[in-house]
Amino acid sequence: MVELTTSDVWRVLAQQNFMVLGMVSARGAARTAGVMLEVDGNHVWSTTNEAEWKAKHLAANPQVSVTVPVPKRVPFVPWVKVPAATITFSAVASLVPAREIPSRVRDVLLRGLDVEEEGARGALVGIRVEPVGDFVTYGVGVSLLAMRDTDAARGRVPVR
């Protein structure tokens, strides 16, 4: 098992811009959504509109899973396909009114878009994801060659 610290994982997580958010609908069906992410303190943020299915699923069941792919590449031969490393964790998601999203997070996620607070698909809301339990990693903090050894490439650290 790779030697990682909680700080190591948060640092790698903060360098990423995409995550897969896994949730359960009100009817009990599993759903995932690929969304942009931004880390702020001990939270991971994304945005949606209040009328979107993501917001409805999260309102019905705030328990989520998150997987963040961490791209890996072979230097000087970028055409060689290499599996991404991953950071996976359980979390509790909450919907936050747009005015309560930290301004730096809002600027990064919206990238300067002038988004109306109340649009055709409802008001903009933040998705604040609070990790719980452990970060489970694969390939984080190890070389590409070390990723071939599944025992050596695995990691687990508490989120706090």
C-alpha positions, 0 to 999 in steps of 0.5 A: 500500500502506498504511503499517503497523508490526508494532506497529499490527497487533498493537494492532488484533489485540489489540482483536478477540475472534474469528478463523477458524482454518484447519487441515488434518485428518490425512486432508488435508482443509481445515477452519476453525473460528471461535473466540474469541481473546486476545492475550498477548505474541507469541501468540494464544490460544484454547481447546478440549477435547482430544477435539474435532476441532480438537485432533485436527487441530492435533495431526496438523498444527500448521501453520495459517492465521488470518484475523481480521475487523476490523469496519468501520461507517459512523458514524450509519448502522449499517444500511449493510453494509460489508465487514470489514477483515482480518488474515491470517497463517500460524502454528504452533499448539500444544496446551497443558494448561489449567494452563499457559494464562496466567491472564489469558488463561484468565479472558478466554477462559472469561469466568468459566465454571467449567470442569472440567479433565476433562469429557465431551469431554476436558480443557480445552486451550489453543491457542497460536498463534504467527504466523510470516512476515508479517501480510497486511492489507486495510482496516486503518489506512485509511478506508472510502473508501480500502478501495475502492482495493485497492492502497491498502488492502493492507498487509504487515508482519513479525509480529516 
